[in-house]
Amino acid sequence: MVGKDIALVHVLTLYSKSGGKSGTHAWREKTDTIGVISFIAGQIYEHEHRRQFNIIHTADALLGTVHFAHIPAGSFLALLPKDEVVKSSQTHIEIGSQAYKLFDDLNAEREKLAEAVASLNTAEQKSRQIFSEPRFRDPTSTGISIGPLPSHNLHRALTATRSRMSGVFTLKPPLVQKPEDLLAAGQSLSATPSPLDNSLAVFTTPASSSQSASRPPDEDQPVYFAGSDVVPSYERRLARFITDTLVIFAAFQNLLKTSRSKDPEWIHAEQNLTVMRKLAIDYVNFIKECWIHASQPAPRPDGPLQYSADHYRSLYTCFSLFVVLYLPEPGYEEAPVGEELMEWLNIHFIEPSTEEGDHLSSLKNPWEDETFWPYLTRATLRGLSKASVFILKMLSGHPSEDLQHLAETMASIISSQPRLQNFTAERDFAYASRRWKDKVKALRVEMEQVLEADRFDDFDNWWDRFSDIVGILEGRAEIVQRVCEELGADWKEVCAAWGVFVDPRFRRQDIPDVVDRILDEMPPDPTNVEDMVHTALFSGKAVDALAHASQLDRWLAAHLADIMEPLSLISVDSQDGIPVRDLHVLAYAEYLHSDPALWRITVDYMFSCGDVGAERGDEVLVRVPLRLNDKSATAPVEGEGRIRAGNVVGVLKDVNQTCFDYQREGARRTICRIAAQTLVHEKNYGLAVSYCSSAEDWQGLGRIVDRVLDEYITSGPARFAQYASDIAPSLQNLNIHHPSSSAVFVHRLMFAVRYSNFQQLRIKHELQSAALDLVAMFRDDVVPKSWWAVTLYDAVELLQYRSALLFSAAGAAELLTKLEEIFVRTSQGSGGDYLDILARTIAGGGYKEALDRLKTVRLAMARYFARSAVLRRANFFILESDKL
Amino acid sequence: MIQTGVISTAHGDLVTDASYDFYGLRLATCSLDQRIKLWQLDESNGNWELEDDWKAHDAAVSKISWAHPEFGNIIASASFDRTVKVWEQTSGIGMPEPQQPVQANGSGSNASTSRWIERAVLPEARGTVRAVEFAPHHFGLKLASISSDNHLRIYECLEQPSLTTWQLSEETDIQALPLSPSASPFTRAQQTNALATPTQTSSSLDGASAPLIAQALQQGLQQSSSTSQQRPGLGNREADGGWCISWCKDRYWGELIAAGAGTSGVIKIIQLMPSNRPITLLTLDPSPAVEGAVVPVDPDAGGPSSSAITSVSWAPSCGRSYHLIATGGRDGHVRIWRVKPGEEVEDDMAADSEDGQWSASIVADFENHKSAVGRVEWNITGTVLSSAGNDGRIRLWKATSGNVWRPAGSIGVEQSEQQENENPAERDIDME
């Protein structure tokens, strides 16, 4: 129940507020009862129609972003039926019929439900008997599934584990024991990179040296294929990881584009920052989703995950840290950051562990346990006030009365520590903090009064331990640091504690200085890439952070850089023409290119990277296999309908559209020319012409027309007429859209079309029309000279038609003129221009045979004139006699 | 890295070249066994299926190149039999056959739906043809070849649908090629050119070596994998030299080609103009002879330490303001040159500076192969360079931030058990 509507929610995370040790909402991997759940974080799908749900909320549609929400547990109504298939695409989800019935039922009682939910959520009643408690399944498999993408890469991915590209990768089967053995045999390796993906074909080749080969030459030689990147796994969630984060990426690009065009100072607009922050948090949510999914012990029929859960955890910590440090809520840029840092630390690096707490609470005299003081210190350091107070309360059973008393005081101090979120003005917070510090000082004074001798119990010097905690509360930097070192905590913890205790007004701009100081004494772990990313982010070294991030995952570097640039964290220009952001985004795009099926995503990223990216995108785009040969997809639609029905050409249409979207006209024309060539090869002339004209490739168009006319010669008039009628519709388009298009080729195309019309009329025995057409063709001067002879020869049949005179006197005279011209020119020695094609239609014939044929035309012509003279005279007499 | 497939018995002898088609869905391979084979990727299972196989030449095939698909399915092959041949795949539907003796392909799996037909033989070369490459598609259906007679030849197809008539539009001796007349005497290019290309000697030697080549052809090449060893001195010129070409993929600069010939160890950037003789815009010379102009460079010193360039590859510029050209040589070096085009300057002010000239600098120079490099080639976006050397390794190179080129992995075919302890130094290199 979202607002007043019933929506489908893809559950990402479940939050619980149980086990009050921290009091914050901790995430839960799964749960069996709704009772322990406080919030459900999820992606909301809006009901569109019937069983369709739309990912994009109409309210947000302008922005086109994915909608996430934290939904109070009471709003949760029911799970989708377990065993039904849910189809999902990037933007839509289709649920099964059972699920739809459920939805329909719920929808019918929407208003009552809304009331009930509202009261449930506000009253926080524990009795949730209104709805039966459905059994939860694990949250991430709540039903959304995406079909496996059709690709052979599946099996590649299975064997793949992430391997850093270091060392020597050896191919199997091995050819030699040692690499030197190859040379000894006069051989060497060679390779050629594939345009399809990032793979190489590796083969054995003669060594480039003057030493001769000793290897027997007749041995079979292999060719290996090796990819330089592990193909992104088709393991479902990861496929969604790539595609879904693209949605956010695209939304972000959109935001930049529209905002920049509106206002150069757009970045300072609060509204824009809000949206940026929201999108960044969306990324964090997706990473979290992947982490949760990856950390599930569910059986994996496709083999182990390409990236471990820990990998996603690293991405999660890095990205969320970035949001904390660089994308504060607008208006809070100057606010103290300590608590946010501590919250980040508590979410990602949970200390002290719950088990320790449970262990201590089960003991009778917990302070005798060696984990007691470390636990208490850590809990305090982490600002986990409830846990600290809980432990301090245990001390009420301690033999030392002093300690009992001190613990009580400390408990009240800890639970009364001012929290920024409870104040409306920072000034009030600072004031409260000072007063609170005074209380701590009082506690210190009280401690000092404890006699030296009373400072021990039977196990430990409790006073020293207690003093450390007070030191933390006092905000003594050296104590915080020492305690952290003793507890095995790293610099991050010192940093966060700094913001909470040492300097409660710790601001974002103060962080780098402090971090530098801390790092001097507590250096980060250089072998831990994640830690290095954190270090660089804390120190405000964005470029370094990206460099480390790209080692962790190119995805991370690309998407961080994408947000960093508008925030002016990294410079827009670089000395070498490719800005830092583009470098990282391109590196990610290159990784994606390792799977050709991801070409759309690959070019989406590339086209966001200036000229360099655009041209690289072109290279990828023009090499997307067009698969025009896929006959299976070809619907038997004829003529114009076939051209219009663009889906016939599958991928081609897609690629074309992508070119249009990104205005890559050059690439589009290249693709069209290739398509036209392929279509000509398949004799699909109609489509070929339309692609040629789309590419404005007039020469290519000319060649196609030639090929069609060739069909007349090789396959005869009937086939020709059929092919020519395929290209006829595009002629009309040409005249409309390209009035200035290169006249010569269009002229030839026009002839082909009209000539085919004429042939069709002949075949259908509409001889009168055919004769008119023939004359009209000559009169309109569309017949190229080389075709005169052929066309005239076609006239013989019409001239000899017995039942009627098909030509007007003027028409016949026109034909005669042309015929005479041929004879005259031939006698002048330029017969080739006129006779070549006719000669080719005669098997084994030459110009002489062609001329012979034309002589029959002349004969037919003479007879025709004779007949017409006689008949005209006869007609004349009839008319005259009628008059009389 | 991941292995994605293998053709275990591709050829009956060593493979001399392999070339993907425009889309990477087909692979043409050629071999010392004189055959060309075509393989098609079955995308449903990732296997490569043999599509066609024929005996193409009367000697080892040295190189193979695909034409741009807008011209159809066309490949050109170069061979030690001194010819370049042009092949076309015909569809089974049967396009008009010109009256030309059609050479039926050898055995092979002619599925009768399509087969490859010889369309033209280009016999002009007076030495073994070492490389052939189709020009970028915007210059029309053209191809360039280079042979051991040091001649670069450009052919242009005159009748496109039939592919039978090819005009030799340019034929030029690489080593005798003049520098661009506009080159100022102070550019590095001219200096090195004067030093490194003693045209006289090499041309006389080439003349003498021609019959030897024929001899070598007859006795050695048809069966064995390299020129015969019994021929020291002149005969080794063939084996010690390097002949290679690579077109500039860009349209903007006109028809440019990088070519290297013989043992000189330099690559020339040659501009082809329709109305003019070809000129050298720039010479890429890695030898440090620039300062010490006195050092006599004898290109015929030959020997195993020859500096001949065996392979050159011009990267697609993809929006960069400069060109990248990679070379691999017998000296074991893989070099990446950054070539900056000359600006079109008219006023004298700018002409003083070097702006008007093409200039080059080496941005990367790797000796990791430690032995002769046989091949360098860029990927389609010009971001990854692959090189192959006599050390039995394929090495990949990538630019990292700051435009520093770094190793990005290597591939071998030895027993993988040894991988762990074999190259600790390399393993330390942090890739990517």
Interface residues (C-beta under 8 A of the other chain):
Chain A: S151 H152 N153 H155 R156 T159 A160 S163 R164 M165 S166 G167 V168 F169 T170 L171 K172 P173 P174 L175 V176 Q177 K178 P179 E180 D181 L182 L183 G186 Q187 S188 L189 S190 A191 T192 P193 S194 P195 L196 D197 N198 S199 L200 A201 V202 F203 T204 T205 P206 A207 S208 S209 S210 Q211 S212 A213 R215 P217 D218 E219 D220 Q221 P222 V223 Y224 F225 A226 G227 S228 D229 V230 V231 V543 A547 S550 Q551 D576 G577 V580 L583 L586 E590 P596 G610 D611 V612 G613 A614 E615 R616 E619 V620 V622 R623 V624 P625 T670 R673 I674 A676 Q677 T678 H681 E682 K683 G700 R703 D706 R707 D710 I713 T714
Chain B: M1 I2 Q3 T4 G5 V6 I7 S8 T9 A10 H11 G12 D13 L14 V15 T16 D17 A18 S19 Y20 D21 F22 Y23 G24 L25 L27 T29 S31 L32 D33 W39 L41 D42 E43 S44 N45 G46 W48 H68 P69 E70 F71 G72 N73 S91 I93 M95 P96 H137 Q160 P161 Q223 S224 S225 S226 T227 S228 Q229 N236 A239 D240 G242 P304 T310 P316 S317 C318 G319 R320 S321 R330 S371 A372 V373 G374 R375 E377 W378 N379 I380 T381 T383 V384 S386 A388 G389 N390 D391 G392 R393 I394 L396 S401 N403 A408 G409 S410 I411 G412 V413 E414 Q415 S416 Q418 Q419 E422 N423 E426 R427 D428 I429 D430 M431 E432
